[in-house]
């Protein structure tokens, strides 16, 4: 029996019918690499059962302390039933992408039974007309409660249920898993009493550890290593109000090489800066079309993993966060990326000064009772309609496997969508995911707040296309006043010297075109060649 920490427990406290606190993925598999060229549902069950010993999450359930007087505990579920957690559905004809998104959103919107291990996998067949995937592919919609994993430990769960070749033998080590007795209320209350006595000492210890971070932050302000600006104060938007229980999901896939090529606009920029700028451009187009674009920049909460190498396989969340302005008020893609880069650089300096790990440790000593009461009050009295949120949306970056991976012998064609939880005041959230040679920007939104997810997905596509076109123009060189073709380095140097033009919000309505571009890494019936990698992320336990 192991007790949850503060951040993990907060996801339990925030759970409600309108805000189920789980995350997941929509994964597409091609069975052509499996024995016989097809995969049956019972093959998937047998494959998962053979590898359960490799994951801590799969057979553990939550036990809550009466009245939420203390953090919940993880125990090994004595009533574990694999067939309860792995489900099977099929799309009706014609089985297209839109139907798959609707089915995925409905599955994701349903809360899970937290008296069982908090995960569900739903196998979806009938994908006959889903984008350009070959016939016979199937999907898997995954759901795992956020109290059990963050983005990085979620990757480890993926690794436990996948292999790097289609014919990898099952692990041959013995399964020494043993169920645990469910503790009674008296035992749990006794433990909570002891923790209540000890917790003030833990709070004092964490406060002492936080002092150097506060001192470093004050020093950084004085020496101007970073600055506090109004850009981190988010405007009120349509996405920041109370949400319903209904969801929409969508996204776009881009060649990873093209995403990297966009850095030609600003070589010092990171992939994360490019992703933030793409999201900022999509919000500019979407809200401009609705005459609802704020004059100041929208902001995103960008999670930062503080998980050490030794904590790689641990359950729970080891994350901090920074506020990242998105440049949504800037229509020009090059100016927007420059703005995002400068703002994230400032936010990173501020976070580093305080200490991302310190902020995570502070969350571990917050009393759960207060968190639970606060979450219920926030939801029941619709506080989100009255109070400004600290950010407008979420943009989280989760790197995926750099080589093709397999499940039940079927090759994963794409991590088509990543699914994220929403709360009151946060009606739109994004995930940036990579897999082999593709980068996917997907989003989850409240259906009442965003009834047109296809249009917003087109805005993401247009924002990406605009940035790539601008990067190619810079990379090819520009013609100066004398008619001489200048190099990219000269162009960037001139850009840094000249004063930036006034940044005005776009007022023209955006009319994103429907993309006809074929998505990279999809639709091929030939076996995908593994990308070069110094070390595969998937480890083999079958020796």
C-alpha positions in Angstrom: 0.0 0.0 0.0 1.5 3.3 -1.1 0.1 6.8 -0.5 -0.4 9.3 -3.3 1.4 12.7 -3.3 -0.2 16.2 -3.4 -0.3 16.7 -7.1 -1.6 13.2 -7.8 -4.3 13.6 -5.1 -5.4 16.9 -6.6 -6.5 15.1 -9.8 -8.6 12.8 -7.5 -10.1 15.8 -5.7 -11.0 17.5 -9.0 -12.8 14.5 -10.4 -16.4 15.3 -11.3 -19.0 14.1 -13.8 -18.2 17.2 -16.0 -14.5 16.9 -15.4 -13.2 13.4 -15.5 -9.4 13.6 -14.8 -8.0 11.1 -17.2 -5.7 11.4 -20.2 -5.1 9.1 -23.2 -4.4 8.5 -26.8 -6.1 7.5 -30.1 -3.6 5.0 -31.6 -3.9 3.5 -35.1 -2.5 0.0 -35.8 -1.8 -1.9 -39.1 -2.2 -5.7 -38.6 -0.3 -6.6 -41.8 2.8 -7.3 -39.7 1.0 -9.7 -37.3 1.0 -13.4 -37.8 -1.5 -14.2 -40.6 -1.9 -10.5 -41.3 -4.7 -10.0 -38.8 -5.3 -9.5 -35.1 -8.3 -10.8 -33.1 -9.6 -9.2 -30.0 -8.6 -12.3 -27.9 -5.0 -11.9 -29.3 -5.0 -8.4 -27.8 -6.2 -9.6 -24.5 -3.6 -12.4 -24.4 -0.8 -9.9 -25.4 -1.7 -7.4 -22.6 -2.1 -10.2 -20.0 1.4 -11.5 -20.9 3.0 -8.1 -20.2 1.0 -6.9 -17.2 4.0 -7.6 -14.9 6.0 -4.9 -16.7 3.7 -2.1 -15.6 3.1 -0.8 -12.0 -0.2 0.9 -13.0 -2.2 -1.8 -14.6 -3.4 -3.7 -11.4 -3.4 -1.0 -8.8 -6.6 0.8 -7.7 -7.3 3.8 -5.5 -8.6 3.7 -1.9 -9.9 7.0 -0.6 -9.7 8.0 3.1 -13.2 8.8 4.6 -14.2 12.4 4.2 -11.0 13.0 2.2 -9.1 13.7 5.4 -5.9 12.5 3.8 -4.4 11.5 0.5 -5.7 8.3 -1.1 -3.6 5.1 -1.3 -2.7 2.7 -4.1 -3.3 -1.0 -3.4 -3.0 -4.1 -5.6 -6.6 -4.7 -6.7 -7.9 -8.1 -5.3 -10.7 -8.1 -7.8 -8.8 -7.3 -11.0 -10.6 -8.3 -14.2 -8.7 -7.7 -17.5 -11.8 -8.0 -19.7 -13.5 -5.2 -17.8 -10.7 -2.8 -18.7 -10.3 -3.8 -22.4 -13.4 -3.1 -24.5 -14.3 -3.7 -28.1 -16.5 -1.6 -30.5 -16.8 -1.0 -34.3 -17.6 2.1 -36.3 -20.7 2.0 -38.5 -20.2 2.5 -42.2 -18.6 4.4 -43.9 -16.1 4.4 -41.0 -14.4 7.7 -41.6 -12.2 10.1 -39.7 -15.0 12.2 -38.4 -16.9 9.2 -37.0 -13.7 8.0 -35.3 -13.2 11.4 -33.7 -16.8 11.5 -32.4 -16.6 7.9 -31.0 -13.2 8.8 -29.4 -14.7 11.9 -27.8 -17.6 10.0 -26.4 -15.3 7.4 -24.9 -13.1 10.0 -23.4 -16.0 12.0 -21.9 -17.2 9.1 -19.7 -15.8 9.1 -16.2 -14.1 5.9 -15.0 -15.0 3.7 -12.0 -12.3 4.7 -9.5 -13.1 1.6 -7.4 -11.2 -0.3 -10.1 -7.7 0.2 -11.5 -8.1 3.6 -13.3 -7.5 2.7 -16.9 -9.5 1.5 -19.9 -8.5 0.5 -23.5 -11.2 0.4 -26.2 -10.4 -1.4 -29.4 -12.2 0.2 -32.4 -12.7 -1.7 -35.7 -14.4 -0.6 -38.9 -11.8 2.1 -39.9 -12.5 1.6 -43.7 -12.3 5.2 -44.7 -10.2 6.9 -42.0 -7.9 9.3 -43.8 -5.4 7.4 -45.9 -4.8 4.5 -43.6 -4.9 1.1 -45.4 -8.0 -1.1 -45.0 -8.0 -3.5 -42.1 -6.4 -1.1 -39.6 -7.8 -0.9 -36.1 -7.6 1.8 -33.4 -7.2 1.8 -29.7 -8.6 4.6 -27.5 -6.6 4.6 -24.2 -7.7 6.2 -20.9 -5.6 6.4 -17.8 -6.4 8.5 -14.7 -4.0 11.5 -14.4 -3.4 10.6 -10.7 -1.5 7.5 -12.0 0.6 9.0 -14.7 2.0 12.2 -16.2 3.2 12.5 -19.8 6.5 10.8 -19.3 5.4 7.9 -17.1 2.6 7.5 -19.6 5.2 6.8 -22.2 6.6 4.1 -19.9 3.2 2.5 -19.8 3.1 2.5 -23.6 6.5 0.8 -23.6 5.2 -2.0 -21.3 2.4 -2.7 -23.8 4.5 -2.4 -27.0 7.5 -4.1 -28.5 10.1 -2.9 -31.1 9.5 -5.9 -33.4 6.3 -7.7 -34.4 7.4 -11.2 -33.2 8.9 -10.4 -29.8 8.3 -13.3 -27.4 6.5 -12.7 -24.1 8.6 -11.9 -21.0 9.9 -15.1 -19.5 10.3 -13.9 -15.9 7.7 -15.1 -13.4 4.8 -12.9 -12.5 5.1 -12.5 -8.7 2.1 -10.1 -8.4 0.0 -10.5 -5.3 -3.3 -8.8 -4.5 -3.8 -6.8 -1.3 -6.6 -6.5 1.2 -8.7 -3.4 0.9 -8.0 -1.4 4.1 -11.0 -0.5 6.3 -12.1 3.0 7.4 -10.6 2.6 10.9 -7.2 1.8 9.5 -7.3 4.6 7.0 -8.4 7.2 9.6 -5.6 6.0 11.9 -3.0 6.6 9.2 -4.5 10.0 8.4 -4.2 11.0 12.1 -0.5 10.2 12.1 0.0 12.1 8.9 -1.9 15.1 10.3 0.6 15.2 13.2 3.6 14.8 10.9 2.5 17.1 8.0 3.3 20.5 9.7 6.9 19.4 10.0 6.9 18.4 6.3 5.5 21.8 5.5 8.2 23.5 7.5 10.9 21.5 5.7 9.5 22.3 2.2 9.2 26.0 3.2 12.9 26.0 4.2 13.8 24.3 0.9 11.8 27.0 -0.9 13.7 29.9 0.6 16.7 29.7 -1.7 14.4 29.6 -4.7 12.5 32.8 -3.5 15.9 34.5 -2.9 17.1 33.5 -6.4 13.9 34.8 -7.9 14.3 38.2 -6.2 17.9 38.3 -7.3 16.9 37.5 -10.9 14.4 40.4 -10.9 17.0 42.8 -9.5 19.7 41.7 -12.1 17.0 41.6 -14.8 17.7 37.9 -15.7 13.9 37.9 -16.3 11.1 40.4 -15.9 7.5 40.4 -14.8 5.4 41.6 -17.7 1.7 42.1 -18.4 2.0 39.5 -21.2 1.6 36.7 -18.7 -1.8 38.1 -17.6 -4.3 36.3 -19.8 -7.4 38.0 -21.3 -10.9 36.6 -20.8 -11.9 34.3 -23.7 -14.7 32.0 -24.7 -12.6 29.0 -23.6 -12.4 30.2 -19.9 -15.8 29.4 -18.4 -17.7 26.5 -16.9 -17.7 23.3 -19.0 -20.2 20.6 -19.8 -19.7 16.9 -19.7 -19.4 16.6 -23.5 -16.2 16.6 -25.5 -14.8 17.1 -29.0 -11.4 15.9 -30.2 -9.4 16.6 -33.4 -5.9 17.4 -34.6 -3.5 17.5 -37.4 -0.3 15.6 -38.3 2.7 17.2 -39.8 6.1 15.9 -41.1 8.5 16.3 -38.2 11.2 17.5 -40.6 8.9 20.4 -41.7 8.3 21.3 -38.0 12.1 21.4 -37.5 12.5 23.4 -40.8 10.3 26.2 -39.4 13.2 27.0 -37.0 14.8 28.7 -40.0 12.7 31.7 -39.0 14.7 31.8 -35.7 17.5 29.2 -35.4 17.6 29.5 -31.6 14.0 28.5 -31.2 13.1 25.1 -29.9 10.5 22.7 -31.3 8.3 23.6 -28.3 8.5 27.3 -29.3 7.4 26.3 -32.9 4.5 24.3 -31.5 3.4 27.2 -29.3 3.6 29.6 -32.2 1.5 27.3 -34.4 -1.2 27.1 -31.7 -1.1 30.9 -31.3 -1.6 31.3 -35.0 -4.5 28.8 -35.0 -6.2 30.7 -32.2 -5.7 34.0 -34.1 -7.4 32.6 -37.2 -10.2 30.8 -35.2 -11.1 33.8 -33.0 -10.7 36.4 -35.8 -13.3 34.5 -37.8 -15.7 34.8 -34.9 -14.8 38.5 -34.2 -13.7 37.5 -30.8 -9.9 37.9 -30.9 -8.5 39.5 -27.7 -6.2 42.5 -28.3 -3.5 41.0 -25.9 -1.9 37.7 -26.2 -3.5 34.5 -24.9 -1.4 32.3 -22.7 -0.8 28.6 -22.2 0.2 26.5 -19.2 3.2 24.5 -20.4 4.0 21.5 -18.1 7.6 20.8 -17.4 8.8 17.4 -16.4 11.0 17.2 -13.3 11.1 13.4 -13.4 14.7 12.2 -12.8 16.1 9.2 -14.6 15.7 7.1 -11.4 12.0 8.0 -11.3 11.3 7.0 -14.9 9.1 4.1 -14.1 7.3 5.5 -11.0 3.6 6.1 -10.9 2.2 9.6 -10.4 3.1 13.1 -11.5 6.5 14.7 -11.4 5.8 18.0 -13.2 5.9 21.7 -12.7 4.7 24.4 -15.2 5.4 27.7 -16.7 3.2 30.3 -18.3 3.8 30.7 -22.1 2.3 33.6 -24.0 1.2 32.3 -27.4 1.4 35.5 -29.6 -2.3 35.0 -30.6 -2.6 38.7 -31.2 0.2 38.6 -33.9 -0.9 37.5 -37.4 2.6 37.4 -39.0 4.1 34.0 -38.4 7.8 35.1 -38.2 7.0 37.9 -35.7 4.8 35.5 -33.7 7.7 32.9 -33.4 10.1 35.7 -32.3 7.6 36.9 -29.7 6.9 33.4 -28.4 10.7 32.6 -28.2 11.4 35.8 -26.2 8.5 35.2 -23.8 9.3 31.5 -23.2 12.9 32.3 -22.6 11.8 34.8 -19.9 9.4 32.3 -18.4 12.0 29.6 -18.3 14.4 31.9 -16.5 11.8 32.7 -13.9 10.9 29.0 -13.4 14.6 28.1 -13.1 15.2 30.8 -10.6 12.4 29.6 -8.3 13.2 25.9 -9.0 10.7 23.7 -10.9 11.4 20.8 -8.5 10.7 23.1 -5.5 7.3 24.0 -6.9 6.5 20.3 -7.3 7.5 19.5 -3.7 5.3 22.3 -2.3 2.3 20.6 -3.8 3.0 17.5 -1.9 2.1 18.9 1.5 -1.2 20.6 0.7 -4.0 19.1 2.7 -6.4 17.1 0.5 -9.5 18.2 2.4 -8.9 21.8 1.4 -8.2 20.8 -2.2 -11.4 18.7 -2.4 -13.6 21.4 -0.9 -12.0 24.0 -3.1 -12.6 21.9 -6.2 -16.2 21.3 -5.3 -16.8 25.0 -4.6 -15.2 26.0 -7.8 -17.5 23.7 -9.8 -20.8 24.2 -8.0 -20.9 28.0 -7.8 -19.5 28.5 -11.3 -16.5 30.4 -10.1 -15.0 30.1 -13.6 -17.6 32.5 -14.9 -16.5 35.2 -12.4 -12.8 34.8 -11.8 -10.0 35.2 -14.3 -8.0 32.1 -15.0 -4.2 32.1 -14.7 -3.9 30.9 -18.3 -6.2 30.4 -21.3 -5.3 26.9 -22.5 -2.8 24.1 -22.1 0.0 23.2 -24.5 1.9 20.1 -23.3 4.7 18.5 -25.3 5.1 14.7 -25.0 7.9 13.1 -27.0 7.0 9.7 -28.4 9.0 6.7 -29.6 11.5 7.6 -32.4 11.1 4.1 -34.0 8.1 2.1 -35.0 6.5 0.0 -32.3 4.2 -2.9 -32.3 1.3 -4.3 -30.2 0.0 -7.8 -30.6 2.3 -7.9 -33.7 0.5 -5.0 -35.3 2.6 -2.0 -36.3 1.5 1.3 -34.9 0.9 3.6 -37.9 0.2 6.8 -35.9 -0.4 8.3 -32.5 -3.3 10.0 -34.2 -4.6 12.0 -31.2 -3.6 12.7 -27.7 -6.5 13.2 -25.2 -6.3 15.5 -22.2 -8.6 16.4 -19.2 -10.5 19.7 -18.9 -11.8 21.6 -15.9 -14.1 24.5 -15.3 -12.3 27.6 -16.7 -10.3 25.5 -19.1 -12.4 24.5 -22.1 -9.6 23.9 -24.6 -6.3 22.0 -24.2 -3.6 20.9 -26.7 -1.0 18.1 -26.8 2.0 18.1 -29.0 3.1 14.5 -29.7 5.8 13.0 -31.9 6.1 9.5 -33.3 8.9 8.4 -35.7 8.8 11.0 -38.5 5.5 12.8 -37.7 4.5 15.5 -35.2 0.8 15.7 -34.1 -0.9 18.7 -32.6 -4.2 17.5 -31.2 -6.8 19.1 -28.9 -9.6 18.3 -26.6 -12.4 20.8 -26.1 -15.8 21.2 -24.4 -18.4 20.6 -27.1 -20.5 23.5 -25.9 -17.6 25.9 -26.1 -16.2 24.6 -29.5 -19.0 23.1 -31.6 -16.8 23.2 -34.7 -13.6 21.3 -34.0 -13.1 20.6 -37.7 -12.7 24.3 -38.4 -10.2 24.8 -35.5 -8.2 21.8 -36.9 -8.2 23.6 -40.3 -6.9 26.7 -38.5 -4.1 24.6 -37.0 -3.2 23.4 -40.6 -3.3 26.9 -42.0 -1.1 28.2 -39.2 1.4 25.5 -39.8 1.3 26.1 -43.6 1.9 29.9 -43.1 4.9 29.3 -40.8 6.4 26.7 -43.1 6.0 29.0 -46.2 7.6 31.9 -44.3 10.5 29.6 -43.2 11.1 28.4 -46.7 11.2 32.0 -47.9 13.8 32.9 -45.3 15.8 29.7 -46.0 15.9 30.4 -49.8 17.2 34.0 -49.2 15.5 37.3 -49.8 16.1 40.0 -52.4 17.6 43.2 -50.9 17.2 46.7 -52.1 20.1 46.3 -54.4 18.6 43.2 -55.9 21.2 41.0 -54.4 20.2 37.6 -53.0 21.2 37.5 -49.4 21.8 34.4 -47.3 19.7 33.2 -44.4 22.2 34.2 -41.9 22.4 37.8 -43.3 18.6 38.0 -43.4 18.4 37.0 -39.8 21.2 39.4 -38.8 19.4 42.3 -40.5 16.2 41.3 -38.9 17.8 41.5 -35.4 19.1 45.0 -36.1 16.0 46.5 -37.5 13.3 47.7 -35.2 10.3 45.3 -35.1 7.2 46.6 -36.8 4.1 47.4 -34.8 2.2 44.3 -34.0 -1.4 44.7 -34.6 -4.1 42.0 -34.2 -5.6 40.7 -37.4 -9.1 41.9 -38.0 -9.8 40.1 -41.2 -11.9 37.0 -40.8 -9.9 33.8 -41.2 -11.2 31.4 -43.8 -8.9 28.4 -43.5 -8.9 26.2 -46.5 -9.3 22.5 -46.3 -6.0 20.8 -46.4 -5.3 18.3 -49.2 -1.8 17.5 -48.1 -1.2 13.8 -47.5 -0.2 13.2 -43.9 3.3 11.9 -43.6 3.9 8.4 -42.2 0.3 7.3 -43.0 -1.4 5.2 -45.5 1.6 3.1 -46.6 1.0 -0.6 -46.9 4.8 -1.2 -47.1 6.7 -1.8 -43.9 7.9 1.4 -42.4 11.7 1.6 -42.1 12.9 2.3 -38.6 14.3 5.8 -38.1 17.9 6.0 -36.9 18.2 6.3 -33.2 21.1 6.1 -30.8 19.0 4.0 -28.4 15.6 2.6 -28.7 13.1 3.8 -26.0 11.5 0.4 -25.9 13.4 -2.2 -23.8 13.1 -5.9 -24.3 12.2 -7.9 -21.2 11.7 -11.2 -23.0 15.4 -12.5 -22.7 
